Amino acid sequence: MTNAPEFPPGWEEFNPDDHELSADPSYQEARHQARHRREARTEAYGKLLRQLREGQHITQVALGEALDMVQSDVSRIERQRDLRVSTLAAYLWALGADDVALQVHFPDQEPVTVPLDSLAG
C-alpha cells in the first residue's frame, strides 16, 4: 500500500520548459500544496528537535558548547529543512542519547534498524 499523493495530469512528465503546463491552475495548486507540505514537515521537524533538547533541560548555548559550535548554529540546526544524518546524530548524542539509529520501514517487510555508531566523531 502506498501513500503517494494524486497529482494532476501531466505532473509525472513535468518539463520546466513546458510553459503551458506550468500555467495550468491544477498544476500550480499541486505545487502550492507540495510546498505547504514541505514547510509543515520542516516546522514539525524543528519543533521535535527543540522538544527533545528542552526535555533534557539543555539550552541552545549549552548544546552548542557540547557540539563545539555557537548558539546560532544550534538554532540553525533546529530550523534547517535538510540536515545531514551525521549532524542529526551528533545533535542527539550531545543531548545524551545512548544509541542513535534510523529505523526504515518498507512495505510488506519487517523494519530495518540502521545503527549510526560509525558516524560518532
Secondary structure in CASP SS format (residue, H / E / C, confidence):
PFRMAT SS
TARGET T0000
AUTHOR 0000-0000-0000
METHOD secondary structure of the structure
MODEL  1
M C 1.00
T C 1.00
N C 1.00
A C 1.00
P C 1.00
E C 1.00
F C 1.00
P C 1.00
P C 1.00
G C 1.00
W H 1.00
E H 1.00
E H 1.00
F C 1.00
N C 1.00
P C 1.00
D C 1.00
D C 1.00
H H 1.00
E H 1.00
L H 1.00
S H 1.00
A C 1.00
D C 1.00
P H 1.00
S H 1.00
Y H 1.00
Q H 1.00
E H 1.00
A H 1.00
R H 1.00
H H 1.00
Q H 1.00
A H 1.00
R H 1.00
H H 1.00
R H 1.00
R H 1.00
E H 1.00
A H 1.00
R H 1.00
T H 1.00
E H 1.00
A H 1.00
Y H 1.00
G H 1.00
K H 1.00
L H 1.00
L H 1.00
R H 1.00
Q H 1.00
L H 1.00
R H 1.00
E H 1.00
G H 1.00
Q C 1.00
H C 1.00
I C 1.00
T C 1.00
Q H 1.00
V H 1.00
A H 1.00
L H 1.00
G H 1.00
E H 1.00
A H 1.00
L C 1.00
D C 1.00
M C 1.00
V C 1.00
Q H 1.00
S H 1.00
D H 1.00
V H 1.00
S H 1.00
R H 1.00
I H 1.00
E H 1.00
R H 1.00
Q C 1.00
R C 1.00
D C 1.00
L C 1.00
R C 1.00
V H 1.00
S H 1.00
T H 1.00
L H 1.00
A H 1.00
A H 1.00
Y H 1.00
L H 1.00
W H 1.00
A H 1.00
L C 1.00
G C 1.00
A C 1.00
D C 1.00
D C 1.00
V C 1.00
A E 1.00
L E 1.00
Q E 1.00
V E 1.00
H C 1.00
F C 1.00
P C 1.00
D C 1.00
Q C 1.00
E C 1.00
P C 1.00
V E 1.00
T E 1.00
V E 1.00
P E 1.00
L C 1.00
D H 1.00
S H 1.00
L H 1.00
A C 1.00
G C 1.00
END
